[in-house]
Amino acid sequence: MTTPEIYAGLAEIFREVFDDPSIVLSPETSAKNIAGWDSFAHLQLIVAVESRFGIKFRTSEIGDLSNVGDLVSLIEARA
């Protein structure tokens, strides 16, 4: 899976979780940039990402994520 494919998949997930079709992701995108990205939404994102990409994250990995770029790197390492 390529990096652009990961970003495309993540964009679909983010748009669905936040019910906002205008969301565009960059490596720097974080909770500060998206309205409604709270702890509950974060859990929804993680579950959706795990399901979509067929991977399972460790709790410590999830805690280390600070932006979408970190999430992409983690997906790449697991895919």
Rosetta blueprint (number, residue, H / E / L):
1 M L
2 T L
3 T H
4 P H
5 E H
6 I H
7 Y H
8 A H
9 G H
10 L H
11 A H
12 E H
13 I H
14 F H
15 R H
16 E H
17 V H
18 F L
19 D L
20 D L
21 P L
22 S L
23 I L
24 V L
25 L L
26 S L
27 P L
28 E L
29 T L
30 S L
31 A H
32 K H
33 N H
34 I L
35 A L
36 G L
37 W L
38 D L
39 S H
40 F H
41 A H
42 H H
43 L H
44 Q H
45 L H
46 I H
47 V H
48 A H
49 V H
50 E H
51 S H
52 R H
53 F H
54 G L
55 I L
56 K L
57 F L
58 R L
59 T H
60 S H
61 E H
62 I H
63 G H
64 D L
65 L L
66 S L
67 N L
68 V H
69 G H
70 D H
71 L H
72 V H
73 S H
74 L H
75 I H
76 E H
77 A H
78 R H
79 A L
